Amino acid sequence: MKFLKRARSAPLAVAGACLFMSASAAVAQVAESPLKFDGAVRIRAEHLDWNPDRKGTLEFDTIRLGYTYDDGRFISSGRQRYYHYSTRQTGADEGASILMNEYLWAGMRFQDKSEIRVGQDLVPFGLVRYASHNFFESMAYYAGFEDTFALGVKYLRKDGGLSTMLGFFPSDGGHMLGAADNMSVLDGYDSLRFSNHLMKTYGREERNTFVGRLAYDFEFGGGKSEFGVSAMTGQLAATASELSSGRRNAQAIHYSGEFGNFGVKLQTIRYRNSFSGNGSVDGNWWSACDNDCVIIGSYGFTNRMAAKGNIDVVSLSYKIPGSIGPFSNFRVYNDWSQLRKSASGYSRSVQNVTGVEFGSGGWWIMLDYAYGKNQPYLSPVFGDALAAGGSSNTSGRRFNASIGYYF
């Protein structure tokens, strides 16, 4: 039994050692070197109006360490994250610490400035990298279409105002370099990942995904704009014999613009997970889905999600000139998004986050006031929030203050 505990903790120790060595190397790095290290340490204060154990709590959030390499021709980048969940966050008698890889890729830049990358990299779909400004991102993130990484090859090029991104991802990346010290309060090793993907442990896995993104930059109304379209198709592989394989398809139209200090982001996404029979098998937390839902997860947690739906995003922001004391770079924003589900009887999921961000030196602060309805992390509904939704008490309000030091 002791050996088993040591074996389970080995990946956590190895990943921890990698973080330590990266931090040590960061101290010794030379400014002229093509190899750069970076990192951040964050804490947060929060108030959840539906949870009496999380009203006005101050807790550790994350440590992240990464690197970039760019000598003009060869390029590479990676980042690892460490999180600790308190008992208030797990809702159990025990907490948990997790390590997970955000991304890790290497590539080459050609004479025409185009690039090819291989490894775990950002999926080039929709408003990249973010469709939002706030700490919680948008509904697109929770459905796996914002700030999403997968394992494969990606090609990028720019011809005047036209930007082209193409990707082929044989795997969603799994829980590469992911580990935890207490799996009893988390939903399986496959959920130890940064971005949201369908869960292999519940019988479905994203494979052989092709992604294409075309966007055009232009001047409009005295500002800069980008209009683009994205498309995705891939195999929805069944990893359990009880299920049938299917297809995963998504399309998006997106726009972003900056007009002086004012910014806008607009996006609509149509996604379809198509298969016959059930959407999942019984698992650690949830019983099997019927053909209207699938299981998606990240950060050690999982949720049911509508197998088919549409996502809408509207984000508005304004940069406030000047400074207040040592603080500057103020930006206020309002990020609204919704998930419209195709299944009959499934209630919409909606979130709206109003906030402000600002900084001083290496410090960066985000203050968010969020409203959520059938949103697993912004309302009392968990598990079924992204699928059928709750029958009562479906709305919540959450205040979050994120305080981080970036180096």
Summary of the structure (lengths in Angstrom):
residues: 407
radius of gyration: 21.0
end to end distance: 40.9
largest distance: 67.5
contacts: 1430
relative contact order: 0.13
helix: 11%
strand: 56%
